[in-house]
């Protein structure tokens, strides 16, 4: 009656249209709360809208998977809220108010999306049931629960009941007896067959479980030739056992599995059993192919008499591309099945196994992606040579991405070989005949730097922003483009030399190793004789070390443990002593997934990141230590608060003043470590977090490089255009031999704690992101819970007293603290 045009359509279309109309009633009436783990009701509505109803109602493309549907949730919500005609005229405010997942940097776990889908179907079913109840009240002639046809059949069968002694009835009863006997025989045979079958399946399942246990034990062993051989043999055994189990069960699971969902506890396991086995088979097949590629590669790397170089290793990866593509195909099929699984609905044992393989599965996915794209990155594809710029950063003068940019190195690679190398000091990158952009206001006001030049390009904490500025400013004095930016600091050089061994460096009588490289560079920045030699440069030592290391890396790796090299690079990436930005979409996506691109992604819980920027024209960070205390008050779950305390001590000896750049320092050629620490501190928190109090420092006018007024004790609210992040900044100075304590108070968004109303279980998660270029800064986190709360889980070693939790850790890399507690 509401849509007469539907009378011309078939009954199936009419039903779909009616359900779509009812679906609108399941839409929540209030704005979504942003954050993928927060607004479950909007999430449930959004995933159904994206999966089914926007394609039907608005003609949008059907999503390929749950992950694809997740990315279209915000668009689906806007379509149902405003209609297709108004979409083009929506204001940014309207779009932001109904944004649910758009601010999230990563796709939600499939388990969460599946849970949304399940809850969405339940909500829609409730709406339909309510509508049927309403229709039965306003239109009694409509029978919702029973059709008139079924009533007539019941009446007809009742009439036949009275003629029980007829000849036809007797024959019918005899026939039923024969049928019952036959059914009984079939059931007995089925029970016998089922018993044998169940025993065989049980034994096969037990074998597969044993295989998994062996895999876990093998992973914990050191990586060597024996481990590779054992892994290959074990994978063959796992593949065979899974194949046997699949052959024994798959025909029955495919047909009967979905019919057995009602079985208590294990119904979902049985229903999805065939898919799980298929997924396991494909994962193992992918792993077998990877090991087929890796085994000869490992053999080659371990062969002493073969001359190894980066070009040879690159060609090995090029030759392996067809096999890697096959492994990728198998893994993608497995991941497609993974996305369809409703893991939360499975039994505890199955759920535990699946969650245990989730991280290794992600690593395999990332590892395959890296192996596939590596030849292209090393100039061994049809795209030709690649040009990268390496930023040599000095963390003794700390900057947001790791340290002051003291020099740059341009490297060009083709087929894995180095075909171009150019070292340049950072202060030689300006062409003052050209106009340069205005510098950030802090550089102008605190360092008298009116424009931004390449050596200050890493003022920005987000490394992608820094890389963009580097490429832009590099183009002032160079005519060629770049394919990526790589940033390293002194600690990376230490780790690299520890792996490749000492190198002979021009100007040094002793080999340079990881144990003496930093002191060598510091000492070499002051000439041993006065006056300075005519051709002397304080950056020459860095150039000489760089040349020696590059030559060793790109010439012969006979004496280098390549696997140790890979482990070192991964560790440096995780510890933020190495940052990568590559101008290739596939590689950029991989780096972002692995969090190796220097991006700032707060996640869905609480978040803090402290970033120091040395604005004192010195290298005093070598003498400064820091520690962090973060206290979180959750006693009122709807109004959480936090207090951040940063303690910094300047261990420089002496009694020098905090005059920013005294005249004698201009004439002092020594490496300037022991001076006052001038620092512009930035604190990064979630976008909804508000500052409530702070203890900033006033800087006297007499301390300044150029005459100006005193800087009052203030906290600056900054806009650095980072998604989901708010930034606060303040200037401070720590005199020689003194300690400075800076405190901040915050009002946190209620979403930092997520609670399940049914179980009254709550979870608080904090991510502390480490600043690149820093060491293992001590950090203490205290979480104060509601008085009657019971702590159920803390993911790190913790001290628990009553309802209070304390975690003591260090920021060697990013730290995530998770506290799960139950309310009475």
N, C-alpha and C positions, 0 to 999 in steps of 0.2 A: 504493500500500500504506500510506502514511503518513496518507492522508486518504480513507477510503472514500466520503465524501459526494461526492467529485469524479467518481465513476463515473456519477453521474446528470447531469453537465454535458457540454456539447459539447466536442469535441477542442480547439477554439481556447481555450476557457476553461481546460481542463486544462493546456494548454501555458503560458498566462500564469501560472497558479498555480504551476506547477513552476519557471518562471523567477523568480518572486517569491520562492519559497522559497530558491532558490540565491542570490538577490541579498543575502540576509542574510550569506552567507559573504564578500561583498566589503566588509563593514563593518570598518573598522580596529579594532584591539583596544585602542588607547590613546586618552586624551582628546584632543580637538582642540586644536591651538594656535590661539588667537584671532588674527584678522587675515586678510583675504581673499586676500592674496598669499602666505600662509605654508603652510597645511596643504592642499596640493593633493589628497592622497588623500581627506581628509574632504570637501573641496569637490566632488570627482568623485562620491563616494558621495551627498552631500547633494543635488546638483542632479538626479541621476537619481531619487532617492527623492522629491523634491518634484514633479518633472515627471510621473513615470509610476507609481511604486509606492505612494505613500500614497493616491492616488485609487483604485487597484485594490484594495489590501489593506484600507485603513481607511475607504474611502468618502469621503475628503476631496475638496473641489472641485478640478477641473482648473485649473492656472494658465493665465492668458490669454497669457502671454509669458514669455521668459527672465527679464526683470526681476521679474515677478510670482513666478516660481518661486524666484528668489534670496531674496526676502523670506520665503519659507516653508521655507527650508532648516533653520533651527534646530528648528522644530516637527517636520519630517520626521525629523530625527536622533533627537529624543526619542521619537517614536512607535516607531521601529524598535529603539531601545535598550531601552525600558521597556515598550512595549505600550500600547494605548489605555486599558486598565482602570486602569493606575497613574498616568496623566497628572495626574489631579486631586490625587493625594496626594504628588506630587514635592516635595522640599525645594528651597529656593532654591539650596542648594549643588549639588544634582544638576543643576539647570537651568544654573547658571553653568559647571559643569565641561564640559558638552556644548554650550556656546554657541560657534558659529563666526563668524557674521556679525552678530549682534545688537548688538555694540558699534560697528559701523561706521555713520558718519553718512550715507554716500553709497553708492548701489548700485555694485557693481563694474563696470568696463567690460565691455561685451558680449563683447569678444574674450576676456577672462579666463573669463567664464561659459561661452562656447562651448568653450573649451579644456578646462574641467572636464568638460563634457558628453562631449566626444570621448574624453578619458581614462577617464571612467567607463564608457563603452560598451566600451572595450578591456579594462578590468579585469573587467567582467562576462563578456565573451567568454572571457577566460582562465579564469574560474571554471567556465563551462559546458564548455569544452574539457576541463578537468581532471576534471569530473564524468563526462563521457562516457568518458574514458579509464578512470576507476575502474569504471564500470558494465561496460565491456567485459571487465575483468579478473575481476569477481565473477560475471558472468552471461555466459559465452561464447556462449550461444544468441542473445544480442542482437547484431545487426550494426549498429554505429554508422555506419560509413562507406559501406555499400552495402546496398541492399534486396534481398530474395530475388526480388522481381518483376523487377528489372533483370537478375539472373543468368539467370532463365528466358528473358528476351527475347534475351539474348546467345546462349543455347543454341539457341533456335529459329532465329535468324539464321544460326548455323553450319550447321545442317542444310540450309538453302536454298542455301548456298554451293556445294554439290557439283553442283547441277543447272544449271550455267552454259550448257550447249549447248541447253537446251530452247527451244522457240519463244517461250515467255513471256519467257524471259531475254533473247532477242535483241531482242524488241520493247522490253523495258525499257531495254536499252542504247542503242537508237536514240533512245528518248524522252529519255534522260539527255543524249545528245549535243545534241539540239535545245534542251533546257533550258540546257545549258552555253553554247551559242551565244547564246541569248537573254540569259542573264545577262551574257555578255561584252559584247553590244551595249549593255545597260543601263549596265554599268560604264563603257564608253567615253563614252556620252552623259553619265553622271554626272560623269565627270572633266572633260569639256568645260564642262558647266554649273557644276560646282564651281569650276573655275578662274576663270570669269567672275564667279561669285558671290563668291569669295574676294577678287578684285581690287576689286570694288565695296565689299565690307565693309571692306577695308583702307583704301580712300580715305575712307570715312565715318568710320572710327575716327580716321584722321589729322585729319580736320576737327574732330572733337570735342576731340581733344587740343590742337589749335590754339586752339579756343574757350577751353579751360581756361587756357591761357597768357595769352590776352588778358584774361580775368577777373582773373588775378593782377596783371597790369600796371595794370589799371583801379583795383583796390582800393588800390594804393599812391599814387594821385593825390589831390590835394586835393578835398574835397567841395564841389561847386558845381553850378550848373544844367547846365553842359556835361557834367559827370560823370554826372548823372542821365540826361540824354538818351542819352549813349553807353551807359550801363548798360541802359536800356530796349531800345535797338537790339540790343545784344549778347545780351541774354536772349532776344529774339525769334529771333535766329540760332541760339543754343544749342538752344532748344526745337525749332526746325525740324530741325537736324542730328540731335538725339537721336531725334526722331520718325522721320526717314528711316532711321536705323540700326536702330531698333526694328522698323520695318516690314520691313526687309530681312532681319532675323535672327530676330525673335521666334518666328515659327511653328516654325522649325527648332530654336532653342535650347530651347523649351519641351519638344519631343518628344525630341530627340537629346541635349540638353545633359547630363542626368543619366546618360546611358549612356556619356559620354565622360570621366568622372572619372578614368579610368585614364591619360589622356594625361599624360605627364611634364610637370611644372612648371606647365602651364596648365590642367590638368584641372578643378581647383576653380573657376577663373575661368569656364571654358566652362559648367560645370554651373550656376553661379549667374548666368550672363550675363543671362538674361531678367529675373531679379529686380533686378539692378543697374541695368539700363536703365529698368525700371519705376520704381525708386526715384529715379533721376536725373530722369526726366520729371516726377515729382510734386514734387520739390524745386524744379525750375525753374518749374513752374506756380505753386507757392506764392510764389516770389520775384516772379514777374510780377504776381500779385495785390497783393502788398505794395507794389510800385513803382507800380501803378495808384492805390493809396491815397495813397502818399507824394508822388507828383508834384504833384497839385493842392494838397496841404497845403504842400509846399515853395513852390509858386507863391504861395499866399496869404501865407505868412510873409515872402516877399520883396517883396510889393507895398507900396510906401511909402504910397500914398494910402488904403489900407484901415486903419481903426482896429482894431488888434488888442488883445485882452485875453484873460485866461485863460479866461473863459467862452466866448468865440468859438472858441478852440482846442479846448476840451473838446467843444463841439458838433460840431466836425469829426471828432473821434474817435468820438463817438456815431453820427454818420451813416455812419461807415466800418465799423461792427460787422458788418453782413451780409457784406461782402467779407472782413473779417478772419476771420470764421467759416469762410468757404470756403477761405481760405488755411490755416487751422488744420486743416481736414479733409484737405487734400492733404498737409500736412506730417506729420500723425499717421499717414497711410498709409505715407509714406516711412519714418518712424521705426519702424513695425512691421516693415517689410522689413529695416531696418538691424539690428534686434535679432536677426534670424534668420541674419544673415551670419556665417560663420566666417572672420573676416578673416585670422587667423593662418595659415590654410591656403592663402591665395591667393598668386599669384606676387608677386615683389618690386615690380614696377611698379604692379600693381593695389593692393597693400597700401599703397604709399606714397600713392597718390591718395586712397584711402579714409580713411587716417589724416589726410591734409591737410584733408579737408572735415569731419572730426569736430568740431573746435572751432567753425568757422563754423555748422555745423548746430545745435550747442548754442546759439550766440548767436541764431540765427533763432528757435529754439524759445522762448528766454527773451524775446526782443523781442516776439514775437507775444503771449505771455502777458501781458506788461506792457501792450501796446496794448489788449488785450481787457479787462483789469481796471481800466485807468486811469479810465474814466468813473465806475465805482463808487466808487473811492477819492476822486474829486473831487465826490462827492455828486450825480452825474448819473444815478442809477439809481432803481429802485423802492424801494431801501432808504432814500432820503432823504438829508438833510444828514449830513456827517461832522465829527466834532470831534477835533482833534488837539492834543496838548500838546508844545510845543517847549521843550527844555531848553537854556538858554544856559549853556555851560560855559566856564570860564576856565582854560586850560592853564597859566597862570602859577602856579596852585595845583593841581598835577596830581592827578587822581583816575583810577581804573581805566578809566572810559569816556570820558575826554577832559579832565576838569577839574572844579573845584568848580562846583556848580550855583549860579550867581549870581542867576538869575532864570528865570521860566517865562513862556511866552506861550501862551494858548489861542486857537486859530483854528477857526472854523467855516466850512465851504465847502459851497455848494450850486450845482449845475450849473457848477462851476468858478469860481464867484464867491465872494469873501470876504463873508460876511454877519455875522461876529462876530470881534472881536479884543479880547483882554484881557491886559495886561501886569501881572505881579506879581513883586515881589522875593521871593527864596526865604526870607528870614528872617521873612516875614509869613504863613507857611503853617501855623502851629501853633495848635491850640486846646488850651491846657494844662489845660482842665477835663476832658479825656478822657485815658484811659490809653494810653500809647504803648508799642510793643514794646521789649524790651531791645536795645540796640545790640550789634554784634559786639564781642567782648572786646577787640580792639585799640583801638577807639574809646573804650571805657570806661577802659581802663588808660592809654592814651597821650595821649588828648585830653580826659579827664574828661567824656565824653559818655555818660551812663547809658542814654539811650534813642535810638532811631533816628528821625530826622525827615526831611522831604523833601529838604533840602539835602545830606544825607549818604546818600541812597538809592543813589547810584552807587558805594558802597564795593565793590560786587560787579562782578567783571570780565566775567562773562557778561551781555550786555546784556538778554537776555530776563528774567533775574532782576532786574536793575535796573528794567526797565520795569514788572514786576509790583509791586515795592515802590513805585514812583512812583505807579501807579494806586491802590494801597492807601492810601498816605499822603495823596494828593490828595483822597481821599474824606472825610478827616477834616474838611475845611473847604469842600467843594463837594458839591452834591447831584446832579450829573449825571455820566454815564459818559463814557468816552473811547474813541475808535476806534483810537488808536495813539499811540506816543511817538516823537518825533524829537529827536535830540541833535546839536547843532552846537557848534563851538568858534570861537575868534577867527580861526583860519586859514581857516575856511569863509567868514566875513564878508569877509576880504581877497579871496578868490577870487571871491565873489559880486559885490562892488563892482567888481572888475576887469572883469567882464563887463557889468554893467548900467550902469556909469559912476557918477560922483559923485552924491551926493544932498545936498540942502539939509537941514540938521539944526537944529532949534530949539536955541538957545544957542551956536551956532557961527557966526562971521562968514564962515568959509571953507567951501566944499563939502567933504564928507567922502568920501574915496576909499579904494581899497585900500592906498595908500601911507601914509596917515596915520591910519587908523581905530583901530589898536591904541594908538598914542601918545595919541590924543584920549581914548579911554576911560580909560587910566591917569591922564592928567592931570586929567580931570574928576572923578575920585573924591576929589580934594582941593579944597575951595573956595578961590577966589583971594583972598577977603577973610576976615578973622577979626574978631570971632567969626563962626561959620557963620550964614548967613541962615536965617530961621525955617522957610521952606518948602524949604530945600535938601535934596537926597537924593543920596547918592553913586551911586545906581543910575539917576538921571534921564537921564544921557547914553546909557546902554544902551537905555532906553525910547525916547528920541527917535530914535536911529539905527534901532531896530526899526520904529517907526512909518513913518519915511521910506522904508525898504526895502520893507516890506509894501505901502505905497501904490503904489509904483512897479511892483511885481510884479503886483499885481491890478488895476491901472487901465489902463495903456497900455504896450504893448511895441514901439511904433514904433521906438524908438531902440535896441532890444536885439536882439542876434544870438541868436536862439532856439537855433540849432544849437550855437553856442558855449556857450550856457547848458547844454544837454544834455551836451556833452562835459565841462564843468566839474563838473556834478553826479556824473557817472560817476567822474571822477578823484577827487573828494572822498570818494566811497563807497569806492573802492579804497584810498585813503590814510588811511581811518579818521578823517577830520575830519567825517564825517556818518554817523550810525547810524540805522537805521530799524527800528521794531517796529510791525507793523500787525495789528490783531485781525481778520484775515481769513485762513482756512486756505490759500486759493489763493495770495494774495499772500505769506504767510509762507513757503510752499514755494518760491516764486520767489526771494525774498530769501535764503533759506538756500542754494539752488543757486548763487546768484551770490556768496555769502559777504558779503552786505551787511547782515546782521542782527546783527553783533557777537557771533556765537556762537563758541565755542572748539571746533574740531574737529581733533584731532591728525593724523588720517590713519593710514596703515598703516606709516609709517617712523618716523624719529626726529623729535622735536618739542621746541621750546623757545619760551617766551614770558616776557619780563621785564616786570613791571608795577610802577611806582612809585606810591606814595600819599603825598602831602605831608601830614604830621601836625604841622606846625610853626606853624600860624596865620600864614602869610606867603605871598608871591607869588614866592619865591626861584627857582622853576623857570625864570623868565625869565633867570636868571644862571647856570644849571647846564647843563653839557654832559656827555654820556655816550658811551661806546664799548663795544663788546662783542667779546670774543674767545671762540671756541668751538673747542676742539681735540678731535678724535675719533680714538681709537686702535683701529684694526681689525686690528692685527697678529695678534691671536688672534680669529678670526672667531666662535668660539663663546663668547667672553667680551669683547665690546666695552666700552670705557669712554670717558668724555668728561670734559673739564675746561672749566668756564665761568668767564670772568673779566669782571666788570663794573667799569669805571673811570669814576668820576664826579668832576668838578671844579667847585667852587663859585667862580665868578669875581667874586663880590661883593667890593668894595673895603673896606678898613678892618680893624679888629682886634677886632671885637665878639665876645663870648663866645657859647657855645651854650646859654645859659639859654633855655628853651623859650618863655617868654612874660613877659619882664621888665616891671616896672611902667611904665617909660617908654614901652614899646611900646603899652600900653593907651591912653596919652595922645597917642600919635603918630598924626596923621591922614594922614600921607603914605602913598603906595602902598608897602607894606613888601616891597621886593625884596631889598635887600642885607643878608641875615641868614644865620644858620646854616641848613643844609638838613636838616630832619628828614624821614626817609623810611622808610615801612614797605614793604620790597621783597618782592615775591612772584615766585617762579620756577615756571612751569608746565611740566611734562614729561609724557611718556607714563606711563600707569598702572603699567607694570611697572618703570619706572626707579627705582633706589634710590640715595639719597645716600650717599656713602662718606666724604667729608670736606668741611670748609668753614672759612672764616676770618671768622666774624661779629665784631661790634664790641660791646664793653661800653659801656653808657651810664651815666655817673656819676650819683649821686643828686642832686648839686647842680645838675644841668641841668634838672630837672623843673619843670613848671608847678605841680604840687601836691607837697608833701613825700611822698616814698616812697623805697623802697630802690633801689639801682642795678639796672639790668637786665643780667643776665649775658650774656656772649657766647654766643648760642644760635641755633639754627635751629628754627623751629616747623614741625611736620608738620601741614598743614591739610587739612580735608575740606570742599571746596566743592561736592560733589555734581555734578561735571562728568564726563560719561561718558568713560571712557578716559584721564583726566587725574589726575596727582598734583601737589599744590601744596606748596611749601616757602616759608616766610616768615622774615624777619629784620628787626629794627629797626636803623637806622643814622643817624648824624648827621655831616654834612660841614661842618666849620667854614669860616668866611669865608676865602677865598684858599687853600684846601687841596684836596687830591685824596684820594679814598678808593678803595681797590681791594678788591673782595670776590670771593672765589673759591669755587667749588663743584666737587666731584668726584662723578661719577655712574658707577654700574654700569648699562650699558644692556642691554635685552633682546636676545637673539640675533636676533630677528626684524627688527631695523633693517637687517640685510643679508639680501637674498634671493639665493640662488645656484641655478643650474640644474645639476644633477649631470651631465647629458649634455654640455653645452657648457663647463662650469666657468666660466661667466660670472656675475658677481655685481653687484648693484646696491645702493648705499647712497643713501637719500634723507633729506634733512633739511628740515623746514619751520620757519622762524622767523617767528612771528606778531608783527606790530607792535602796540604799545599805542596805542589811539586818543589823539589829542591831541598826539602827539610828532612831531618833525621827522624828517629823514632821518638817523637815528643810524648812525654808521659801524659796520660789522660785519665781522670777519675770521674765516673758517672754515678750519681746517686739518684735513685728513683723512690719517691715516697708515695705509697699506695694508700687507698682508703683503709681505715683502721681495722675493719673486719675482713679484709681481703686475704686470700690464701695464695701464696706464690706457687705456681705449678711448674714453671719452666723458665730458665734463663739460659740463653744460648752460649754465653761465655762464663768462665770461672767467676763466681760471685760470692760475696758475703751477704747472708740474709739474716736479718734480725727483725723478728715480728713481721711487720708488713713493709719493711724497708729493704731495698736491694742496693748493693754497692759493687760496681765493676771497676777494677783497676787494670788498665791496658796501656798500650802505646801505639802511636800513629805511625807504625812502620809502613802500613798501607791504609786504605779506608777501613773503618771499623763500623760494624753494624751490631747494635745491642737490641735484643728482643726479650721482653719480659711478658710472660703469660701468667695471668692471675685470675682467680675465681672470686666472685662476689657472693655473699651469703644469700 
